[in-house]
Amino acid sequence: MISVYTDGACSGNPGIGGWGVVILKTDEEAIFLNGGENNTTNNRMELIAAINSITYFKDRQKLELYTDSKYLKDGIEKWIHNWKLNGWKTANKKPVKNKDLWLKLDYEINKHSIVWNWVKGHANNKYNEKADELARKYIEENT
């Protein structure tokens, strides 16, 4: 199983945002990805980090994805099923925010076998910290 750590960051919310990904294929091989957008939100960056980590793989993989975003983890494991049933409306009958990204993520996850894990952010988890560093690097380089 391949371990993947994702994180998103934003300077202002909305504001300039970055996303970071650490892919651990083996103990010796790590792949780092990052990028961002100029006018975005933290939640969008969390979703884009997950999407980019998954689309990195062209062939079906078994992935263990780690995120410090409960929005991302709960959205994909708990909420998305009802959003689809309710015409992409929340329990409060409001439109789901970031629907475009949820649709893309939902499409991409079906190409792989993914176990979703939540990790506490900024709690000295080496790879979560590296994903955060990559996200912030984009922001720093583009402000």
Solvent accessible surface area in square Angstrom, and as a share of the most:
residue,aa,sasa,rsa
1,M,131,0.58
2,I,22,0.11
3,S,29,0.19
4,V,0,0.00
5,Y,22,0.08
6,T,0,0.00
7,D,4,0.02
8,G,6,0.06
9,A,2,0.02
10,C,26,0.15
11,S,61,0.39
12,G,47,0.45
13,N,106,0.54
14,P,92,0.58
15,G,16,0.15
16,I,21,0.11
17,G,0,0.00
18,G,0,0.00
19,W,29,0.10
20,G,0,0.00
21,V,0,0.00
22,V,0,0.00
23,I,0,0.00
24,L,29,0.14
25,K,80,0.34
26,T,72,0.42
27,D,146,0.76
28,E,157,0.70
29,E,82,0.37
30,A,43,0.33
31,I,32,0.16
32,F,101,0.42
33,L,43,0.21
34,N,56,0.29
35,G,14,0.13
36,G,21,0.20
37,E,66,0.30
38,N,112,0.58
39,N,123,0.63
40,T,4,0.02
41,T,42,0.24
42,N,50,0.25
43,N,56,0.29
44,R,57,0.21
45,M,0,0.00
46,E,6,0.03
47,L,0,0.00
48,I,22,0.11
49,A,0,0.00
50,A,0,0.00
51,I,5,0.03
52,N,43,0.22
53,S,0,0.00
54,I,0,0.00
55,T,38,0.22
56,Y,78,0.30
57,F,16,0.07
58,K,178,0.75
59,D,102,0.53
60,R,156,0.57
61,Q,54,0.24
62,K,131,0.56
63,L,0,0.00
64,E,45,0.20
65,L,0,0.00
66,Y,42,0.16
67,T,0,0.00
68,D,30,0.15
69,S,10,0.06
70,K,116,0.49
71,Y,49,0.19
72,L,0,0.00
73,K,43,0.18
74,D,30,0.15
75,G,0,0.00
76,I,15,0.07
77,E,87,0.39
78,K,129,0.55
79,W,98,0.35
80,I,14,0.07
81,H,121,0.54
82,N,79,0.40
83,W,21,0.07
84,K,91,0.38
85,L,126,0.63
86,N,71,0.36
87,G,54,0.52
88,W,31,0.11
89,K,79,0.34
90,T,36,0.21
91,A,98,0.76
92,N,117,0.60
93,K,151,0.64
94,K,128,0.54
95,P,95,0.60
96,V,10,0.06
97,K,161,0.68
98,N,25,0.13
99,K,85,0.36
100,D,80,0.42
101,L,17,0.08
102,W,0,0.00
103,L,80,0.40
104,K,97,0.41
105,L,0,0.00
106,D,24,0.13
107,Y,138,0.53
108,E,15,0.07
109,I,32,0.16
110,N,109,0.56
111,K,89,0.38
112,H,11,0.05
113,S,45,0.29
114,I,30,0.15
115,V,69,0.40
116,W,24,0.08
117,N,33,0.17
118,W,100,0.35
119,V,22,0.13
120,K,130,0.55
121,G,18,0.18
122,H,121,0.54
123,A,48,0.38
124,N,142,0.73
125,N,47,0.24
126,K,146,0.62
127,Y,61,0.23
128,N,2,0.01
129,E,57,0.25
130,K,56,0.24
131,A,0,0.00
132,D,13,0.07
133,E,98,0.44
134,L,15,0.08
135,A,0,0.00
136,R,101,0.37
137,K,95,0.40
138,Y,45,0.17
139,I,15,0.08
140,E,125,0.56
141,E,115,0.51
142,N,70,0.36
143,T,120,0.70
